[in-house]
Amino acid sequence: MPLVHPASFLSSLTTLRVGGRAAAEFRLDSEEELDACGRQISSLGLPVCVLGRGSNILAQDGELPVLLVRPNFRRNPEILGEEDGKVIIRADATVRLPHLLARCAAWGLSGLEGLAGIPGTVGGAVAMNAGSYGCETVLLLHSLRIWSPGTGLKNIFPGQWKFAYRYFGLTEIVGFFFILSASFCLTRASSNGIREAMRLNYFKKKSTQPVLAWSAGCAFKNPSPELSAGKLLDEAGFRGKRLGGMSFSPMHANFLVNEGKGSASAACELLAQAREAVQRRNGVGLHLEIQVLSCS
Ligand SMILES: Cc1cc2nc3c(=O)[nH]c(=O)nc-3n(C[C@H](O)[C@H](O)[C@H](O)COP(=O)(O)OP(=O)(O)OC[C@H]3O[C@@H](n4cnc5c(N)ncnc54)[C@H](O)[C@@H]3O)c2cc1C
């Protein structure tokens, strides 16, 4: 039976390092605990948030009426076999992308190189359809193992999900679902070539983004492939703009950074100012890429 724990501060569970405490949290040690977890979820009646690495989350300050589910099981990624000339691998949702990418390079399996430098987990990468340098997580999926209170455990395949730029949704399921593992279709290639591509992507990222700062990645989605949110924010004077210990990075105007003593309320204020300025200046409504975990 998964135990309900007093929740930890979200500032210690997210890479932006702000935020208060959820009402409760479950740490799931195995798939077998999911049904019991489901019963507890319905008896508590709180909105649920599955937490991965917390690298795309802005948690608000104070007490949050949210139930955090923190999966805590992690098998090593494995090769399942071959289909139509592609190699199928499976990774648990909790596996960190850097670990998965290192395995792929060692196996000589190409496809995920563009995700080098993204600090999230496999589950978070699917749920956000994370992407970079021409690589989009969902496009490489072979199948997913998911759980939801309505369906229980299920394997699902392309056609059973919808996706777009930084969006992933399940066609049959409204509301909470949990990604347990993801299988990807990859292509055989030389390990050295894959490692080199990952290294180049990582250094490209490091030279243009504050990858080591406390951030949650890009704050806003790009309005279109031709129009970057970073450019709009830069032109509106937000590159380097600071407020209450938070700032838009001088290195990349779309990266909201905690300078050490920032708070979620300062972050939200700065985001609101930026959105308003871009709307006024360019008539473009920016949409958040960061997921806000809020009190309402
Ligand atoms: C320095 C830095 C660079 C980044 N660069 C990029 C980039 O280039 N491209 C990009 O797309 N993103 C980037 N990001 C953002 C972030 O790393 C990705 O969105 C990542 O995929 C989120 O994974 P996570 O495990 O941290 O998810 P979390 O932040 O924990 O969660 C994000 C969302 O996914 C959901 N979720 C997480 N796990 C599961 C699960 N098992 N089942 C169901 N839902 C789940 C959560 O409920 C939440 O809604 C960057 C972030 C940082 C800090």
The ligand as an SDF file (V2000), in Angstrom:
LIG
                    3D

 53 58  0  0  0  0  0  0  0  0999 V2000
   18.2180   23.8770  -18.0200 C   0  0  0  0  0  0  0  0  0  0  0  0
   16.9530   23.3590  -18.6410 C   0  0  0  0  0  0  0  0  0  0  0  0
   16.9030   23.1500  -20.0120 C   0  0  0  0  0  0  0  0  0  0  0  0
   15.7240   22.6720  -20.6070 C   0  0  0  0  0  0  0  0  0  0  0  0
   15.7070   22.4950  -21.9580 N   0  0  0  0  0  0  0  0  0  0  0  0
   14.5860   22.0290  -22.5460 C   0  0  0  0  0  0  0  0  0  0  0  0
   14.5360   21.8420  -23.9760 C   0  0  0  0  0  0  0  0  0  0  0  0
   15.5050   22.0610  -24.6950 O   0  0  0  0  0  0  0  0  0  0  0  0
   13.3850   21.3650  -24.5080 N   0  0  0  0  0  0  0  0  0  0  0  0
   12.2810   21.0790  -23.7390 C   0  0  0  0  0  0  0  0  0  0  0  0
   11.2680   20.6390  -24.2780 O   0  0  0  0  0  0  0  0  0  0  0  0
   12.3030   21.2630  -22.3840 N   0  0  0  0  0  0  0  0  0  0  0  0
   13.4150   21.7300  -21.7800 C   0  0  0  0  0  0  0  0  0  0  0  0
   13.4320   21.9280  -20.4240 N   0  0  0  0  0  0  0  0  0  0  0  0
   12.2030   21.6880  -19.6380 C   0  0  0  0  0  0  0  0  0  0  0  0
   12.1000   20.2850  -18.9790 C   0  0  0  0  0  0  0  0  0  0  0  0
   13.3700   19.7590  -18.6490 O   0  0  0  0  0  0  0  0  0  0  0  0
   11.3410   19.2940  -19.8580 C   0  0  0  0  0  0  0  0  0  0  0  0
   10.0120   19.7260  -20.1030 O   0  0  0  0  0  0  0  0  0  0  0  0
   11.3040   17.8940  -19.2150 C   0  0  0  0  0  0  0  0  0  0  0  0
   10.8580   16.9750  -20.1590 O   0  0  0  0  0  0  0  0  0  0  0  0
   10.4040   17.8260  -17.9780 C   0  0  0  0  0  0  0  0  0  0  0  0
   10.6270   16.5710  -17.3440 O   0  0  0  0  0  0  0  0  0  0  0  0
   10.4700   16.4170  -15.7520 P   0  0  0  0  0  0  0  0  0  0  0  0
   10.7110   14.9890  -15.4010 O   0  0  0  0  0  0  0  0  0  0  0  0
   11.3160   17.3950  -15.0530 O   0  0  0  0  0  0  0  0  0  0  0  0
    8.9350   16.7540  -15.5670 O   0  0  0  0  0  0  0  0  0  0  0  0
    8.2710   17.6310  -14.4120 P   0  0  0  0  0  0  0  0  0  0  0  0
    8.7760   19.0370  -14.5040 O   0  0  0  0  0  0  0  0  0  0  0  0
    8.3830   16.9410  -13.1130 O   0  0  0  0  0  0  0  0  0  0  0  0
    6.7560   17.6120  -14.8980 O   0  0  0  0  0  0  0  0  0  0  0  0
    6.3680   18.2800  -16.0790 C   0  0  0  0  0  0  0  0  0  0  0  0
    4.9470   17.8300  -16.4600 C   0  0  0  0  0  0  0  0  0  0  0  0
    4.9910   16.4450  -16.7920 O   0  0  0  0  0  0  0  0  0  0  0  0
    4.0840   15.7050  -15.9730 C   0  0  0  0  0  0  0  0  0  0  0  0
    4.6940   14.3910  -15.6910 N   0  0  0  0  0  0  0  0  0  0  0  0
    5.9590   14.1430  -15.2440 C   0  0  0  0  0  0  0  0  0  0  0  0
    6.1500   12.8090  -15.1240 N   0  0  0  0  0  0  0  0  0  0  0  0
    4.9890   12.2190  -15.4830 C   0  0  0  0  0  0  0  0  0  0  0  0
    4.5330   10.8570  -15.5600 C   0  0  0  0  0  0  0  0  0  0  0  0
    5.3380    9.8300  -15.2350 N   0  0  0  0  0  0  0  0  0  0  0  0
    3.2620   10.6220  -15.9490 N   0  0  0  0  0  0  0  0  0  0  0  0
    2.4320   11.6370  -16.2920 C   0  0  0  0  0  0  0  0  0  0  0  0
    2.7890   12.9440  -16.2500 N   0  0  0  0  0  0  0  0  0  0  0  0
    4.0550   13.2270  -15.8480 C   0  0  0  0  0  0  0  0  0  0  0  0
    3.9380   16.5490  -14.7000 C   0  0  0  0  0  0  0  0  0  0  0  0
    2.7220   16.2380  -14.0150 O   0  0  0  0  0  0  0  0  0  0  0  0
    3.9610   17.9570  -15.2840 C   0  0  0  0  0  0  0  0  0  0  0  0
    2.7100   18.3160  -15.8220 O   0  0  0  0  0  0  0  0  0  0  0  0
   14.5990   22.3980  -19.8100 C   0  0  0  0  0  0  0  0  0  0  0  0
   14.6420   22.6230  -18.4280 C   0  0  0  0  0  0  0  0  0  0  0  0
   15.8190   23.0910  -17.8330 C   0  0  0  0  0  0  0  0  0  0  0  0
   15.8510   23.3090  -16.3510 C   0  0  0  0  0  0  0  0  0  0  0  0
  1  2  1  0
  2  3  1  0
  2 52  2  0
  3  4  2  0
  4  5  1  0
  4 50  1  0
  5  6  2  0
  6  7  1  0
  6 13  1  0
  7  8  2  0
  7  9  1  0
  9 10  1  0
 10 11  2  0
 10 12  1  0
 12 13  2  0
 13 14  1  0
 14 15  1  0
 14 50  1  0
 15 16  1  0
 16 17  1  0
 16 18  1  0
 18 19  1  0
 18 20  1  0
 20 21  1  0
 20 22  1  0
 22 23  1  0
 23 24  1  0
 24 25  2  0
 24 26  1  0
 24 27  1  0
 27 28  1  0
 28 29  2  0
 28 30  1  0
 28 31  1  0
 31 32  1  0
 32 33  1  0
 33 34  1  0
 33 48  1  0
 34 35  1  0
 35 36  1  0
 35 46  1  0
 36 37  1  0
 36 45  1  0
 37 38  2  0
 38 39  1  0
 39 40  1  0
 39 45  2  0
 40 41  1  0
 40 42  2  0
 42 43  1  0
 43 44  2  0
 44 45  1  0
 46 47  1  0
 46 48  1  0
 48 49  1  0
 50 51  2  0
 51 52  1  0
 52 53  1  0
M  END
$$$$
